[in-house]
Amino acid sequence: MMLYYLFISLTLFVAHGHSKPEIHIGYNLTLAVPVEYTMGFIGRAFLMDTNLTIPSFKAALSVEAFNGKYSCSFQVFLGNVKVWNSGHYSKFYTSNVCVLELTSDGDLRLKGPKDRVGWRTGTSGQGVERLQLLRTGNLVLVDGLDRIKWQSFNFPTDVMLWGQTLSVASRLTSFPSNSSSYYSMEIEHTRIALYLNSGKQNYSYWEFKPSKNRNIAFIRLGLQGLELYSDKGKKIAQINPSEETVQPLRFLALGNQTGNLRLYFYSPSLEKFDASFKALNTTCDLPLACKPYGICTLSGACSCIQVLTTENESSSTSTTSNCIEGVSSDGFCGRGKAEMLELESVTSVLRGAPKIVNVSKEECGKLCLEDCKCASALHNSEECFLYGMVIGVKQVERESGLSYMVKVPKGSSHGGHGKSNNVKKWVLILVGVVDGVIILVLFGGLGYYLIRKRRRHSLPNGHNN
């Protein structure tokens, strides 16, 4: 079966005449890939639909434009939400055709021109007879006795569906656009944690631990919350929705832009999914709320850490558009080439950095200077944390004993380490100006409203215009 499309976005429904959402060995579906690249192009052919609930699960073969090329993937949707994707970790780029095939020996494949295989389940010779889409949203390959030989639930992406189970060492991942970093939700023996990952560096920014130091064996998304179980199958903890709703939970998602973890239910009255729980409730607690070398202020706005790239030129402005320009820990380390810029009332949302105890603030800064991989350091009550990046930085209320330090090129902090207080004050003044402008606008608007209201009441009837 060969399908063509003529528009930038097109949805096709392929009827098979089956009472069950399934396809059998020997099945083949081909989508034509446009010759010329068109940004935003999406072409899909839906081939299975559960039709048991509203919204229902649907499986689709998809062609999408991405970074100048076309990707070919097999996807599962709940309503209009993509909940599984064969190309989540590695995209299969193709030209001319995108082919889905369930071979006669039971292997489910995606192919391009000249039968080039870009993705497969690896189930050849295992007696597979059918591909089914279950009412839970799980794609399964089964044999003649309905024994599961492969299932999409074993290959989680950024979504966990109701009824799905994830064991320790499993994780969800999401990839923000325009960033080399990615988020992950990881199930560990002692906790569930959210991580920001960049190269070999990974830092947690949220966690949930069962009480009494009990260990986790697996988790399951139930109708009323995310359930944590011991190795004996006993429920030991649960993450409950923060908002009361009579509707059951449908899925958990790790946001690909924010890295926030949310539990979703479906609202029949609004005909859409809504979040009943989110792990992080304020913008500044998100790891990528601002760009590198940016500070998330108390008002939720972003401001740059101010340094000089030359003797008279600042590398930053009051926004984060060019925060990282001219500033990098790569290529300079040691007290001869770099110095530490200290920021007061600033901390990091990232946890899990290497920790050194019983050291002073000065010693903490020295440790970062002498470590070529260190970009910033946090000193708090004789504890020193070393970071390989300057990200996840936020302003806090003045706190005694807290000091955040950033490694900068020697001489960029207005003439040397001895004058770093000038830069420190300048940064804080800038942050204060950003917040002050917002406060001024709010109070100005309130004052204008009150004056107008008072004048309206003082005018005689019929002259309120």
Buried (B, 14 or more C-beta within 10 A) or exposed (E): EEBEBEEEEBBBEBEEEEEEBBBEBEBBBBBBBBEEEEEEBBBBBBBBBBEEEEBBBBBBBBBBBEEEEBBBBBBBBBBEBBBBBBBBEEBBBBEEBBBBBBBEEBBBBBBBEEEEEBBBBEBBEBBBBBBBBBEEBBBBBBBEEEEBBBBBBEBBBBBBBBBBBBEBEBBBBBBBEEBEBBBBBBBBEEBBBBBBBBEEBBBBBBBBBBEEEBBBBBBBBBEBBBBBBBEEEEEBBBBEBEEEEEBEBBBBBBBBBBBBBBBBBBEEEEEEBEBBBBBBEEBBBBBBBBBBBBBBBBBBBBBBBBBBBEEEEBBBBBBBEBBBEBBBBEEBBEEEBBBBBBBBBBBBBBBBBEEBEEBEBEEBBBBBBEBBBBBBBBBBEBBBBBBBBBBBBBBEEEEEEBBBBBBBBBBBBBEEBEEBEEBBEBBBEBBBBBBEEBEEEEEEEEEEEEEEEEEEEEEEEEEEE
